[in-house]
Amino acid sequence: MGEPEWLVSGVWLCTPNAEYLATSSTRVMSDGYIARPLTIDRADDFVRHLRSDLPDVASRLVARTGNADLPDPARARPNGALEQCPAPPSATFVLVRVAVRAAAEHRVACGLLLNFEARRLLVGTDVETLAMVLSDDEDLIDRYLEGCERVAADDYLGRYGC
């Protein structure tokens, strides 16, 4: 993978049976904390969500500018340069960012850490923007993990019923 990819808007996660798109989203908590959770959708579900949100976005644009001519969303396809992993990860962790505020402690699922035999791969949300962080750089991954708890993927799914 080489250099970290910082300003990507989404990351393809493909399995033999399905294609998923990992993106960052924004959630404003009751105390004003802006959370950046990781959202993972099947590619077709992502398009459906986008299609259902489009009329609202278009109406807000019309209210602001008097004009909105938005194209219909189309199902994206993974880039031909998509890197294949030689084997499934030996371990997968959901990364939960813990943010302590005066009024509350927020726990936000912000990324995935995939452990392979010879390397680790981080797919996570950037703390300050809607960008995604995609990297196998060990130093970057260690810095990202400093503010996160690692929860085994199976434990996370069992706990939150996803």
Secondary structure per residue as TSV (DSSP state, phi and psi in degrees):
chain	resnum	aa	ss	phi	psi
A	1	M	-	360.0	-38.7
A	2	G	-	78.8	-133.4
A	3	E	S	-63.9	147.0
A	4	P	-	-63.8	143.7
A	5	E	E	-99.6	110.5
A	6	W	E	-95.1	-45.3
A	7	L	E	-101.0	48.7
A	8	V	E	-96.0	145.9
A	9	S	S	-89.4	-19.6
A	10	G	E	-159.8	160.4
A	11	V	E	-128.9	127.8
A	12	W	E	-77.3	132.8
A	13	L	E	-123.8	107.6
A	14	C	E	-111.9	138.6
A	15	T	-	-120.0	171.3
A	16	P	S	-60.8	-23.6
A	17	N	S	-108.1	-13.7
A	18	A	-	-158.6	157.8
A	19	E	E	-115.2	132.0
A	20	Y	E	-121.4	154.3
A	21	L	E	-122.1	121.8
A	22	A	E	-99.1	125.8
A	23	T	E	-136.9	164.1
A	24	S	E	-90.5	147.9
A	25	S	-	-131.7	175.3
A	26	T	-	-125.0	134.0
A	27	R	E	-134.9	121.6
A	28	V	E	-93.4	118.7
A	29	M	-	-80.5	164.8
A	30	S	T	-59.7	-26.2
A	31	D	T	-93.9	9.6
A	32	G	S	93.4	-7.3
A	33	Y	-	-64.5	132.0
A	34	I	E	-99.5	108.5
A	35	A	E	-90.0	146.2
A	36	R	-	-119.9	74.0
A	37	P	-	-73.2	154.5
A	38	L	E	-84.4	132.7
A	39	T	E	-116.7	129.6
A	40	I	E	-122.9	119.5
A	41	D	E	-126.4	149.4
A	42	R	E	-61.1	146.7
A	43	A	H	-55.4	-42.7
A	44	D	H	-66.3	-38.0
A	45	D	H	-66.4	-37.1
A	46	F	H	-58.6	-45.6
A	47	V	H	-64.0	-41.0
A	48	R	H	-61.1	-44.9
A	49	H	H	-61.6	-44.6
A	50	L	H	-61.6	-45.1
A	51	R	H	-61.4	-38.5
A	52	S	H	-73.2	-27.6
A	53	D	H	-83.8	-20.2
A	54	L	H	-58.3	-43.8
A	55	P	H	-59.6	-38.0
A	56	D	H	-66.5	-43.0
A	57	V	H	-63.1	-44.7
A	58	A	H	-62.4	-41.7
A	59	S	H	-66.6	-35.7
A	60	R	H	-68.0	-37.6
A	61	L	H	-65.1	-41.4
A	62	V	H	-62.3	-42.0
A	63	A	H	-62.6	-33.0
A	64	R	H	-85.6	-46.2
A	65	T	H	-114.1	-11.4
A	66	G	S	81.2	2.6
A	67	N	-	-150.1	138.1
A	68	A	-	-154.9	114.7
A	69	D	-	-126.6	80.1
A	70	L	-	-90.8	138.0
A	71	P	-	-72.8	156.1
A	72	D	-	-66.5	138.4
A	73	P	-	-68.7	141.5
A	74	A	-	-120.0	151.3
A	75	R	-	-70.7	120.0
A	76	A	-	-73.5	158.3
A	77	R	-	-118.8	146.4
A	78	P	-	-59.2	144.7
A	79	N	-	-61.4	144.5
A	80	G	T	-63.8	-19.4
A	81	A	T	-88.9	11.5
A	82	L	-	-56.0	128.7
A	83	E	-	-84.5	127.1
A	84	Q	-	-89.2	139.1
A	85	C	-	-87.8	137.4
A	86	P	S	-67.7	-23.0
A	87	A	S	-154.2	159.4
A	88	P	-	-61.3	156.9
A	89	P	-	-63.4	147.7
A	90	S	S	-76.0	-23.0
A	91	A	E	-154.6	144.3
A	92	T	E	-129.1	130.8
A	93	F	E	-122.1	141.7
A	94	V	E	-90.2	130.9
A	95	L	E	-96.1	127.4
A	96	V	E	-116.0	115.0
A	97	R	E	-81.2	130.2
A	98	V	E	-106.5	120.6
A	99	A	E	-121.3	113.8
A	100	V	E	-90.9	123.7
A	101	R	-	-117.6	169.8
A	102	A	S	-59.4	-39.1
A	103	A	S	-93.3	-21.6
A	104	A	-	-161.9	165.8
A	105	E	E	-110.8	120.8
A	106	H	E	-99.1	138.2
A	107	R	E	-124.3	111.8
A	108	V	E	-121.3	121.8
A	109	A	E	-70.6	110.1
A	110	C	E	-117.0	-6.4
A	111	G	E	-172.2	175.7
A	112	L	E	-124.1	140.3
A	113	L	E	-117.9	117.5
A	114	L	E	-106.3	119.6
A	115	N	E	-98.5	121.7
A	116	F	-	-109.4	174.9
A	117	E	S	-56.7	-45.6
A	118	A	S	-109.1	-3.5
A	119	R	-	-162.2	170.2
A	120	R	E	-116.5	151.7
A	121	L	E	-130.0	128.9
A	122	L	E	-104.5	129.4
A	123	V	E	-124.7	108.1
A	124	G	E	-148.1	172.4
A	125	T	E	-93.1	146.3
A	126	D	-	-76.7	143.6
A	127	V	S	-68.0	-34.8
A	128	E	S	-106.2	-14.6
A	129	T	S	-130.4	177.9
A	130	L	S	-87.5	12.1
A	131	A	-	-77.1	162.0
A	132	M	E	-105.9	151.1
A	133	V	E	-109.2	123.3
A	134	L	E	-129.8	115.6
A	135	S	E	-160.1	151.8
A	136	D	-	-117.4	13.3
A	137	D	-	-72.3	117.6
A	138	E	H	-59.7	-42.3
A	139	D	H	-64.6	-43.6
A	140	L	H	-63.0	-44.7
A	141	I	H	-60.2	-45.1
A	142	D	H	-61.3	-40.7
A	143	R	H	-64.6	-41.8
A	144	Y	H	-62.8	-40.6
A	145	L	H	-69.8	-18.5
A	146	E	T	-56.3	-34.8
A	147	G	T	-100.4	16.1
A	148	C	E	-127.8	154.2
A	149	E	E	-99.6	145.6
A	150	R	E	-101.2	126.0
A	151	V	E	-121.9	124.9
A	152	A	E	-53.5	137.5
A	153	A	H	-54.7	-43.4
A	154	D	H	-62.5	-40.6
A	155	D	H	-64.4	-42.0
A	156	Y	H	-61.6	-47.8
A	157	L	H	-63.2	-39.4
A	158	G	H	-66.2	-38.9
A	159	R	H	-71.8	-41.1
A	160	Y	H	-107.5	1.6
A	161	G	T	59.2	33.3
A	162	C	-	-76.3	360.0
